Amino acid sequence: LRYLSPQYGFRAQYAYSNVLYITAGELIEKISGLAFEKFIDTHIFAPLDMNCFAGDIPKQNLPHVALAYGYNDARGIYPIPRNSASEKGIMASAAGGIVCDLHSMNKWAKAWLNLSSLPISEQSYKTMTTGYTLLSVSDEEHNWDAALFKQYGLGWRLSNIGRFETISHTG
């Protein structure tokens, strides 16, 4: 990273970076002494009783993993192979290589709806869901969602849909 030249100042503009999520995964390993995959298994998935993988996926679990699909009028529903899970985990799992089944994703969503069940502190939650970078609201977002604001926190997109604040991330 030291050889990369930023195009603008820190948090001066939104710039999503998978490289920095991979770096965060490496930092987790360096600080905790556990591989990223093991750390996530131990500190996130196990406390929430989630059947997810941040690394290799046992072959017997592959049939139960959610698959990526897209849709358009010409093709209808179609698989997106580049996002398909395979038995061998990806090196960049900290940047989007986590794979869960539907039941586990439901547990994840329920945990975010009941913050006391999240395996993180209240302070960590507040830090992650505080906006640090302002994002523009498109005319489409304003018209469709009545969006009035958009920001990026630490790994989360923050906005509103009408009178409801939203916390989201794709992937």
C-alpha positions in Angstrom: 0.0 0.0 0.0 2.9 2.4 0.7 3.6 2.5 -3.1 0.0 3.6 -4.0 -0.7 7.3 -4.4 -4.1 8.4 -3.1 -6.1 10.5 -5.5 -7.5 12.6 -2.6 -7.3 13.0 1.1 -8.3 10.4 3.8 -12.1 10.3 4.0 -12.4 13.4 1.7 -14.3 11.3 -0.9 -15.9 7.9 -1.0 -13.5 5.2 -2.4 -14.4 1.6 -1.7 -11.3 -0.5 -1.5 -11.2 -4.3 -1.3 -7.5 -4.1 -0.8 -8.0 -2.4 2.6 -10.6 -5.0 3.7 -8.0 -7.7 2.8 -5.5 -5.6 4.9 -8.0 -5.5 7.8 -8.2 -9.3 7.6 -4.4 -9.5 7.8 -4.4 -7.2 10.8 -6.9 -9.4 12.6 -4.6 -12.3 12.2 -1.5 -10.3 13.2 -3.2 -8.9 16.4 -5.2 -11.9 17.5 -2.8 -14.7 16.4 -5.7 -16.4 14.7 -6.2 -16.7 11.0 -9.0 -14.4 9.8 -11.2 -17.4 9.0 -10.8 -18.9 12.5 -11.3 -15.5 14.2 -14.6 -14.9 12.3 -15.7 -18.5 13.1 -14.9 -18.1 16.8 -16.0 -14.5 17.4 -18.9 -14.0 15.0 -20.4 -17.2 13.6 -20.2 -19.4 16.7 -21.8 -16.9 19.1 -24.7 -16.3 16.6 -24.9 -20.1 15.8 -24.4 -19.4 12.1 -23.4 -22.0 9.6 -21.0 -19.8 7.5 -17.5 -20.0 6.2 -14.9 -17.3 5.8 -12.5 -19.8 4.3 -12.7 -23.3 2.8 -16.2 -24.8 2.6 -16.6 -28.5 3.4 -17.9 -30.3 0.3 -21.0 -31.5 2.2 -22.0 -27.9 2.9 -21.9 -26.7 -0.7 -25.4 -27.7 -1.6 -26.7 -25.6 1.3 -24.9 -22.4 0.3 -26.8 -19.5 -1.2 -25.9 -18.9 -4.9 -25.6 -15.6 -6.7 -28.2 -14.8 -9.3 -29.1 -11.9 -11.5 -32.1 -10.9 -13.5 -32.9 -8.9 -16.6 -35.8 -8.8 -19.0 -33.9 -10.5 -21.8 -32.3 -13.4 -19.8 -34.7 -13.7 -16.9 -33.1 -15.2 -13.8 -29.5 -16.4 -14.4 -26.6 -17.6 -12.3 -23.5 -15.3 -11.7 -20.6 -17.8 -11.8 -17.9 -15.4 -10.7 -19.7 -15.1 -7.3 -20.3 -18.8 -6.9 -19.0 -20.5 -3.8 -16.5 -23.3 -4.1 -14.8 -25.8 -1.8 -11.6 -23.7 -1.7 -11.9 -20.4 0.1 -10.6 -17.3 -1.4 -7.5 -15.3 -0.2 -9.6 -12.2 -0.2 -12.3 -13.5 2.2 -12.2 -10.4 4.3 -13.3 -8.4 1.3 -16.4 -10.4 0.4 -15.5 -14.1 0.6 -17.8 -15.0 3.4 -20.4 -17.6 2.5 -23.6 -18.4 4.5 -26.7 -20.3 4.0 -30.2 -18.7 4.2 -30.9 -19.8 7.8 -27.6 -18.2 8.9 -28.3 -15.0 7.0 -31.6 -14.8 8.8 -29.7 -15.2 12.1 -27.4 -12.3 11.0 -30.3 -10.1 10.2 -32.1 -10.9 13.5 -28.9 -10.1 15.4 -28.7 -6.6 13.8 -32.3 -6.0 14.7 -31.6 -6.9 18.4 -28.3 -5.2 19.0 -27.8 -6.9 22.4 -27.3 -10.2 20.6 -24.5 -9.0 18.4 -21.1 -10.3 19.5 -19.6 -6.7 19.5 -19.7 -4.0 22.0 -22.2 -1.1 21.9 -19.2 1.3 21.3 -18.0 -0.8 18.4 -21.5 -0.7 16.9 -21.6 3.1 17.3 -18.2 3.5 15.7 -19.0 1.3 12.7 -22.4 2.9 12.1 -21.3 6.5 12.4 -21.0 8.3 9.0 -17.4 9.4 8.2 -17.7 10.1 4.5 -20.6 12.1 2.9 -22.1 10.5 -0.3 -24.4 12.2 -2.8 -28.1 11.3 -3.0 -29.1 10.7 -6.6 -32.4 12.0 -7.9 -33.5 8.4 -8.3 -32.8 7.6 -4.5 -34.5 10.8 -3.5 -37.6 10.1 -5.7 -37.9 6.3 -4.9 -36.8 6.2 -1.3 -37.3 9.8 -0.1 -33.6 9.7 0.7 -32.3 12.8 2.3 -28.8 11.7 3.3 -26.2 9.1 2.5 -22.9 8.5 4.2 -20.3 5.7 4.6 -19.4 4.4 8.0 -16.8 1.7 8.7 -18.0 -0.9 6.3 -21.6 0.2 6.2 -23.7 2.5 4.0 -25.9 4.8 6.0 -29.0 6.4 4.5 -32.7 6.8 5.0 -35.8 5.4 3.3 -38.5 7.8 4.2 -38.5 8.3 8.0 -36.4 5.1 8.6 -32.6 5.2 8.9 -30.9 2.3 7.1 -27.7 0.5 7.5 -26.7 -1.7 4.6 -24.0 -3.2 2.5 -24.2 -5.3 -0.6 -22.3 -8.5 -1.1 
